[in-house]
Amino acid sequence: MIPQPTPSADLRSQFGEIDIYLFDQILKGRFDRRRRVMDAGAGDGRNLIYFLSHGFTCFGLDRESAAVARVQTLAASLAPRLPAGNFQVGELDHLPWDDQSMDAVICSAVLHFASDVSHFGRMLQEMWRVLAPDGLFFARLASTIGLEDRVGAAGQRVRLPDGTERFVVDEAMLHEWTGRLGGEWLDPIKTTNVQQQRCMTTWCLRKPGTNP
């Protein structure tokens, strides 16, 4: 008898180690018409497996050349028609792509590596620049939400109870930046508190307008 794959193995083959909150966006249909996807801070490409396997035109950027090489290998396996140059070494505050060239920008667990509030703002503005009208901006980042009595003020790098140092935001800061960018909320702010050690907030916006 041929062993059947377990449900977890079946899902992992389709989605890899995808961010569960990004998976939620796929289930909600947010990528049904958004086919050009850029992963800002792609790492090893864990959030791109589904998109690469299903005909999306994917792009990625990471500061680590070894990580980019691994994403290029992954893409060559799952989407061999994609140019290797779609995946580049670089910094989020200086993206190599044209204005309004992406239908969706994913930025999972990256913005909290900002060095200060100015760096945070430059990264946001660059990602918003390359996002097309009707584009989806999806980010997860460290916040003070739920840890207000244990960490310092938002808008700076702080040491979290888990021992890591992160740039953190709060709800007011996300609302302020949403207004500055001119974004529209797709979902309410959602924050996961990991046993009072760190809090990760999901921020999901639409860029107004219609993509021709």
Wavefront OBJ file of the C-alpha trace (Angstrom):
o trace
v 0.000 0.000 0.000
v 1.373 3.372 -1.028
v 1.568 5.684 2.007
v -0.575 8.779 1.670
v 0.891 12.178 2.468
v -0.216 13.693 5.722
v -2.305 16.880 5.546
v 0.621 18.889 6.897
v 3.027 17.459 4.321
v 0.541 18.161 1.525
v 0.108 21.787 2.600
v 3.832 22.253 3.096
v 4.501 21.020 -0.442
v 2.167 23.728 -1.769
v 2.976 26.618 0.550
v 6.295 25.863 2.250
v 6.803 27.737 5.513
v 4.569 30.615 4.464
v 3.653 33.324 6.958
v 0.230 32.213 8.204
v -1.112 35.756 7.935
v 0.016 35.948 4.317
v -1.754 32.623 3.736
v -4.863 34.328 5.121
v -4.562 37.022 2.444
v -4.420 34.367 -0.281
v -7.551 32.710 1.128
v -9.333 36.069 1.121
v -8.721 36.432 -2.607
v -6.363 39.369 -2.275
v -3.969 37.852 -4.830
v -6.598 36.690 -7.318
v -5.966 39.659 -9.605
v -2.564 40.739 -8.311
v -0.057 38.703 -10.288
v 3.190 40.689 -9.969
v 4.438 40.045 -6.448
v 7.552 41.462 -4.812
v 8.943 40.085 -1.562
v 10.863 42.862 0.177
v 13.384 41.084 2.360
v 12.773 37.704 0.753
v 15.276 35.703 2.779
v 15.277 32.118 1.493
v 11.987 32.651 -0.330
v 9.714 30.918 2.170
v 6.828 33.256 1.305
v 7.237 32.860 -2.458
v 6.809 29.098 -2.916
v 3.068 29.230 -3.616
v 3.393 32.209 -5.960
v 6.301 30.707 -7.892
v 4.389 27.450 -8.283
v 1.210 29.098 -9.556
v 2.347 31.316 -12.389
v 2.827 34.611 -10.566
v 5.559 36.936 -11.785
v 7.724 37.129 -8.696
v 10.457 39.499 -7.618
v 12.537 39.573 -4.480
v 15.185 41.611 -2.740
v 17.421 40.839 0.221
v 20.615 42.348 1.601
v 22.237 38.898 1.935
v 23.741 37.608 -1.311
v 23.612 33.979 -0.117
v 19.871 34.292 0.528
v 19.285 35.764 -2.929
v 21.241 32.908 -4.491
v 18.977 30.428 -2.709
v 15.842 32.235 -3.908
v 17.185 32.202 -7.455
v 17.725 28.440 -7.180
v 14.222 27.999 -5.801
v 12.740 30.082 -8.617
v 14.723 28.179 -11.246
v 13.141 24.976 -9.946
v 9.547 26.166 -9.544
v 9.281 28.849 -12.248
v 12.142 28.327 -14.716
v 10.861 30.999 -17.115
v 11.419 33.764 -14.591
v 14.683 35.689 -15.100
v 17.203 35.216 -12.300
v 17.528 39.005 -12.305
v 14.072 39.293 -10.758
v 15.811 38.465 -7.467
v 18.447 40.946 -6.407
v 20.770 41.928 -3.584
v 19.928 45.349 -2.227
v 18.368 47.533 0.436
v 14.678 48.260 0.945
v 15.226 52.004 0.956
v 16.590 51.872 -2.602
v 14.564 49.427 -4.697
v 15.708 48.726 -8.277
v 12.209 48.581 -9.813
v 10.090 51.185 -11.562
v 7.285 53.225 -10.048
v 3.950 51.367 -9.847
v 5.460 48.164 -11.247
v 4.205 45.692 -8.592
v 0.688 44.480 -7.868
v 1.611 43.355 -4.361
v 4.473 43.994 -1.978
v 5.148 41.535 0.851
v 7.339 42.644 3.735
v 7.259 40.016 6.469
v 9.440 40.452 9.571
v 11.756 42.995 7.924
v 10.684 46.543 8.797
v 11.613 46.005 12.433
v 15.264 45.929 11.356
v 15.094 49.662 10.622
v 17.932 51.553 12.249
v 15.753 54.538 13.179
v 12.497 56.284 12.280
v 14.035 57.922 9.204
v 15.219 54.570 7.832
v 11.793 53.073 8.561
v 10.120 55.856 6.585
v 12.465 55.531 3.600
v 11.777 51.807 3.328
v 8.025 52.346 3.495
v 8.065 55.080 0.882
v 10.154 52.991 -1.517
v 7.828 50.007 -1.240
v 4.836 52.280 -1.760
v 6.534 53.851 -4.789
v 6.824 50.538 -6.664
v 3.273 49.494 -5.752
v 0.717 49.959 -8.541
v -2.732 51.506 -8.027
v -5.042 48.911 -6.440
v -1.871 47.233 -5.153
v -1.685 45.244 -1.924
v 0.837 46.106 0.774
v 1.287 43.367 3.370
v 3.655 43.772 6.326
v 4.322 42.060 9.624
v 6.580 43.825 12.083
v 7.410 44.105 15.753
v 5.258 46.449 17.823
v 4.700 47.646 21.360
v 1.001 46.687 21.156
v 0.339 44.486 24.172
v 3.788 45.119 25.644
v 3.457 48.807 26.437
v 4.450 48.301 30.083
v 7.513 46.209 29.226
v 9.250 48.066 26.373
v 10.091 51.638 25.511
v 8.169 54.031 23.318
v 7.418 53.231 19.686
v 9.374 54.765 16.828
v 12.773 53.559 17.998
v 14.882 50.445 18.500
v 14.214 48.734 21.814
v 15.246 45.541 23.540
v 12.298 43.164 23.680
v 11.726 40.698 26.527
v 12.894 37.869 24.206
v 16.351 39.497 24.165
v 16.244 40.784 20.579
v 16.603 44.415 19.570
v 13.965 45.667 17.156
v 12.550 48.891 15.781
v 8.974 48.947 17.076
v 5.757 50.670 16.079
v 2.449 51.196 17.824
v -1.116 51.587 16.586
v -0.907 55.380 16.370
v 2.237 55.171 14.258
v 0.631 52.730 11.810
v -2.420 54.956 11.499
v -0.198 57.980 10.909
v 1.805 56.246 8.183
v -1.325 54.891 6.534
v -2.538 58.473 6.236
v 0.814 59.774 4.994
v 0.965 57.109 2.298
v -2.665 57.613 1.361
v -3.389 53.945 1.961
v -6.739 52.275 2.507
v -7.147 49.687 5.252
v -7.908 46.194 3.991
v -7.953 44.617 7.447
v -7.903 45.922 11.002
v -4.537 45.870 12.734
v -3.950 42.394 14.163
v -1.299 41.701 16.780
v 0.005 38.384 18.068
v 1.458 38.452 21.583
v 3.991 35.639 21.932
v 3.818 34.879 25.669
v 4.722 38.477 26.610
v 8.110 38.058 24.924
v 7.401 39.910 21.678
v 4.437 41.218 19.715
v 4.094 40.969 15.942
v 1.549 43.151 14.155
v 0.007 42.582 10.722
v -0.551 45.697 8.601
v -2.463 45.301 5.354
v -3.245 48.190 2.989
v -4.517 48.896 -0.507
v -3.045 51.635 -2.673
v -5.996 53.638 -4.032
v -6.704 53.785 -7.737
v -7.330 51.389 -10.570
v -4.561 49.466 -12.247
v -5.092 49.759 -16.011
l 1 2 3 4 5 6 7 8 9 10 11 12 13 14 15 16 17 18 19 20 21 22 23 24 25 26 27 28 29 30 31 32 33 34 35 36 37 38 39 40 41 42 43 44 45 46 47 48 49 50 51 52 53 54 55 56 57 58 59 60 61 62 63 64 65 66 67 68 69 70 71 72 73 74 75 76 77 78 79 80 81 82 83 84 85 86 87 88 89 90 91 92 93 94 95 96 97 98 99 100 101 102 103 104 105 106 107 108 109 110 111 112 113 114 115 116 117 118 119 120 121 122 123 124 125 126 127 128 129 130 131 132 133 134 135 136 137 138 139 140 141 142 143 144 145 146 147 148 149 150 151 152 153 154 155 156 157 158 159 160 161 162 163 164 165 166 167 168 169 170 171 172 173 174 175 176 177 178 179 180 181 182 183 184 185 186 187 188 189 190 191 192 193 194 195 196 197 198 199 200 201 202 203 204 205 206 207 208 209 210 211 212
